[in-house]
Amino acid sequence: MSAPAIRVDQLKKSYGSQQVLQNVSLNIPAGQTFALLGRNGAGKTTMIRILLGLIPADSGNVQLGGIDPAIDPLTVRSHVGYLAEDQAMYGWMTPIELCRFLAPFYPTWDMNWARDYLDRFGIPPHGRIGRLSKGQSVKLGLVVALSHHPPIVILDDPAMGLDPIARKEFNRDLVEHLQTSGCTVLYSSHLLDEVEAVADAVAILDHGRIVRTGTTDLLRDEVKQILLSCDSIAGTPPPEGLLDVCRHEDRLAFIIDRSENYVGQLIAKGIDHDVVDLSLDEIFEAFVIGRTQDWPGKPANSAAMSP
């Protein structure tokens, strides 16, 4: 079995008394587009900065393409294309001047590729960067990140601040490239609908911990909303994997992870219910902002159990 393109093992990072990353572990196979999802402040950017060798971890290990960025950060950065939110570029330069300026730093820089994508993305090659629109600036950042054909690409909330149409255009252009490149992509975002069209798998990071990983198809298959009457389960303890509960008079709508077993128990008990498929955005919200206090008749200090 080949080694993962990106490996994160028991990563920890604190700033004073604030624990930003707590035992984070991930393995991202080569060629996969992997979404790292979390609210602002969840620890996404801190982890990416450690991956790039920009800051040290307190403990744990990371490798990109088998290289430890703490030992050889320059080699790691030469193999990685990186695009961050509001990435700074020289406003007095033109896009073509910026590409020529960066080319000597990368032995694999492809100027023909850069010119082609400036044209495809509608970026005026000889206009001043400082006069580009926000959407054009983000697309220029993507051109710069990919023009040396890196085997690994890291995108840290790159479409943050764009209007909805510009975000869709950016992700359409990103999908077009990813479908032909074969590179490994780590895409960090707090908006799941930005990555749903491109991600093969996701990890949800919340308060510095990975709370769920899986392929997008697996999450859709296993995380479901269940609708039933409150009376039908009153007095039973909350099921294992309960993420969110909402009461509507005598009806209950709740979201549960790894739902198959619980649904099987409802069927066996003859309890009338409906199972609702969820979007990835709804699944993400359930993990990070879900509330379970409205479970009917929840016993005090009860552990999560099956009915």
C-alpha positions in Angstrom: 0.0 0.0 0.0 1.5 3.4 -1.0 2.2 6.0 1.6 -0.3 8.8 1.9 0.5 12.1 0.2 -0.3 14.0 3.4 0.1 12.4 6.8 -0.8 14.0 10.1 -0.2 12.1 13.2 -1.3 13.1 16.7 -0.7 16.8 16.0 -0.9 19.2 19.0 -0.6 23.0 19.1 -1.4 25.5 21.8 -1.0 29.2 22.2 -0.6 29.8 25.9 -3.5 28.1 27.7 -5.5 27.8 24.4 -5.4 24.4 22.8 -5.8 25.0 19.1 -5.1 21.5 17.8 -5.7 18.4 20.0 -4.3 15.0 18.7 -5.3 15.6 15.1 -4.6 12.7 12.8 -5.3 12.4 9.0 -4.1 10.4 6.1 -4.8 11.8 2.6 -4.1 9.4 -0.3 -2.4 10.6 -3.4 -4.8 12.0 -6.0 -7.6 12.6 -3.5 -9.3 16.0 -3.1 -9.8 16.3 0.7 -11.9 18.9 2.4 -11.0 20.1 5.8 -14.2 21.7 7.3 -14.6 23.8 10.4 -15.9 27.1 11.7 -13.6 30.1 11.8 -11.2 29.5 14.7 -11.5 25.7 14.6 -7.8 25.3 13.9 -7.7 24.8 10.1 -5.2 27.5 9.3 -2.9 26.6 12.2 -2.7 23.0 10.9 -2.0 24.2 7.4 0.8 26.5 8.6 2.3 23.5 10.4 2.1 21.5 7.2 3.9 24.2 5.3 6.7 24.4 7.9 5.7 28.0 8.7 5.2 27.3 12.5 6.3 24.4 14.6 3.9 21.9 16.3 4.1 21.3 20.0 4.0 17.5 19.3 3.1 15.0 16.7 4.4 14.5 13.2 3.4 15.6 9.7 4.7 14.6 6.2 3.9 15.8 2.7 5.1 13.5 0.0 7.2 11.7 2.6 9.0 14.9 3.6 8.8 16.5 7.1 8.3 20.2 6.8 9.9 20.8 10.3 13.1 19.3 8.9 13.0 20.5 5.2 10.4 23.2 4.8 11.9 24.6 1.6 11.6 21.3 -0.2 8.0 20.8 1.0 7.1 24.3 -0.3 8.6 23.6 -3.7 6.3 20.6 -4.0 3.2 22.3 -2.8 0.9 24.9 -4.4 -0.6 27.1 -1.8 -3.5 29.6 -2.0 -4.8 31.4 1.1 -7.6 33.8 1.8 -6.5 37.3 0.8 -3.1 36.1 -0.4 -0.9 39.2 -0.7 0.4 40.0 -4.2 2.3 43.0 -5.6 -0.4 45.4 -6.7 2.0 47.4 -8.8 2.9 44.3 -10.9 0.9 42.9 -13.8 -0.1 39.2 -13.7 2.4 38.3 -16.4 5.2 40.2 -14.5 4.3 38.3 -11.4 4.5 35.0 -13.2 7.9 35.9 -14.7 9.1 37.0 -11.2 8.1 33.7 -9.6 9.3 31.4 -12.4 13.0 31.3 -11.3 12.0 30.0 -7.8 10.4 26.8 -9.3 12.4 24.5 -11.6 9.1 23.1 -12.9 7.4 26.4 -13.6 5.3 26.3 -16.8 5.0 29.7 -18.3 2.9 28.5 -21.2 0.4 26.9 -18.7 0.3 30.2 -16.8 -0.4 32.2 -19.9 -3.1 29.8 -21.0 -4.9 29.9 -17.6 -4.7 33.7 -17.4 -6.6 33.7 -20.6 -9.1 31.0 -19.5 -9.8 32.8 -16.3 -10.3 36.2 -18.0 -7.4 37.8 -16.2 -5.9 40.7 -18.1 -2.2 39.8 -18.3 -0.9 43.3 -18.6 -3.3 45.1 -16.2 -2.1 46.1 -12.7 -2.9 43.5 -10.1 -4.1 46.2 -7.7 -6.9 47.0 -10.1 -8.2 43.4 -10.5 -11.6 42.5 -9.0 -11.7 40.3 -6.0 -12.7 37.3 -8.1 -9.9 37.9 -10.6 -7.4 38.3 -7.7 -8.4 34.9 -6.3 -8.1 33.2 -9.7 -4.7 34.8 -10.2 -3.7 33.3 -6.9 -4.8 29.9 -8.2 -2.8 30.4 -11.4 0.3 31.2 -9.3 -0.3 28.2 -7.0 -0.6 25.7 -9.9 1.9 26.9 -12.5 4.7 24.8 -11.3 2.6 21.7 -11.5 2.8 20.8 -7.8 1.8 17.2 -6.8 0.1 18.6 -3.7 -2.1 21.7 -3.5 -3.3 23.3 -0.3 -6.2 25.8 -0.5 -7.0 27.7 2.8 -10.5 29.3 2.5 -9.5 30.8 -0.9 -13.0 31.9 -1.9 -13.6 33.7 1.4 -15.0 37.2 0.8 -16.2 36.5 -2.7 -19.9 36.9 -3.6 -21.9 33.7 -4.2 -21.6 33.9 -8.0 -17.8 34.6 -7.9 -17.4 31.6 -5.5 -19.3 29.3 -8.0 -17.1 30.6 -10.8 -13.9 30.0 -8.8 -15.0 26.4 -7.9 -16.0 25.7 -11.5 -12.5 26.7 -12.6 -11.0 24.7 -9.8 -13.0 21.5 -10.8 -11.9 22.0 -14.4 -8.2 21.9 -13.3 -8.6 19.1 -10.8 -10.3 16.8 -13.3 -7.1 16.7 -15.4 -4.3 17.3 -12.9 -4.2 14.2 -10.7 -2.7 16.2 -7.9 -3.6 15.8 -4.2 -5.7 18.7 -2.8 -6.4 19.7 0.7 -9.2 22.3 0.6 -10.0 24.1 3.9 -13.3 25.9 4.2 -16.0 26.9 6.7 -18.6 26.6 3.9 -19.3 23.1 2.8 -21.2 24.1 -0.3 -17.9 25.5 -1.6 -16.2 22.1 -1.6 -19.1 19.7 -2.2 -18.6 19.7 -5.9 -14.9 18.8 -5.7 -14.3 16.8 -2.5 -13.8 13.1 -2.5 -13.6 13.0 1.3 -14.0 15.3 4.2 -12.8 15.8 7.8 -14.8 18.0 10.2 -12.6 19.9 12.6 -14.3 21.4 15.7 -12.5 23.1 18.6 -9.2 21.6 17.5 -10.4 18.0 17.2 -11.4 15.9 14.3 -15.0 14.9 15.0 -15.7 13.0 11.8 -14.0 11.8 8.6 -15.2 9.9 5.6 -16.0 10.0 1.9 -18.8 12.3 0.9 -20.9 9.3 -0.2 -20.3 7.6 3.2 -21.4 10.7 5.2 -24.6 11.0 3.1 -25.3 7.2 3.6 -24.7 7.2 7.4 -25.9 10.6 8.6 -29.7 10.9 8.4 -32.6 12.9 9.8 -35.4 10.9 11.4 -38.9 12.2 11.8 -41.4 10.6 14.3 -43.8 11.4 17.1 -42.4 12.3 20.5 -44.8 9.9 22.2 -43.3 6.9 20.3 -39.9 7.2 22.0 -40.8 9.2 25.2 -38.7 8.1 28.1 -36.1 6.3 26.0 -32.5 7.5 26.3 -30.9 9.3 23.3 -29.4 7.0 20.7 -25.7 6.7 20.1 -24.5 9.2 17.5 -27.3 11.8 18.2 -26.2 15.1 16.7 -29.2 17.4 16.6 -32.8 17.5 17.9 -35.7 19.8 17.1 -39.2 19.5 18.5 -42.3 20.7 16.6 -45.2 20.3 19.0 -45.8 16.5 19.1 -43.3 15.7 16.3 -39.5 15.2 16.6 -36.9 15.7 14.0 -33.4 14.6 14.9 -30.1 13.9 13.1 -28.1 10.8 13.9 -24.7 9.5 12.8 -24.3 5.9 11.7 -28.1 5.7 11.5 -28.6 2.2 10.1 -28.6 0.4 13.4 -31.1 2.8 15.1 -33.4 2.8 12.1 -33.4 -1.0 12.2 -34.4 -0.9 15.9 -37.3 1.4 15.0 -38.5 -1.0 12.4 -38.2 -4.0 14.7 -40.3 -2.1 17.4 -42.9 -1.1 14.8 -42.4 2.6 15.4 -43.7 4.7 12.5 -40.9 7.0 11.2 -39.5 8.8 8.1 -35.8 8.9 7.1 -34.7 12.0 5.3 -31.5 12.4 3.3 -29.3 15.4 4.1 -27.0 17.6 2.1 -23.4 17.7 3.2 -23.9 21.3 4.4 -26.7 20.1 6.7 -24.5 17.2 7.9 -21.6 19.7 8.7 -24.0 22.0 10.6 -25.3 19.1 12.7 -21.8 18.2 13.8 -20.6 21.7 14.7 -23.8 23.5 15.9 -26.2 20.6 16.7 -28.1 20.7 20.0 -29.5 17.6 21.7 -31.2 19.0 24.8 -34.7 18.7 23.4 -34.6 14.9 23.3 -38.0 13.9 25.0 -37.7 12.5 28.5 -33.9 12.5 28.4 -32.7 11.0 31.8 -30.4 13.2 33.7 -26.7 12.3 33.2 -27.6 9.5 30.9 -25.1 8.0 28.6 -26.0 7.7 24.9 -27.7 4.4 24.4 -29.9 2.6 22.0 -33.6 2.5 22.7 
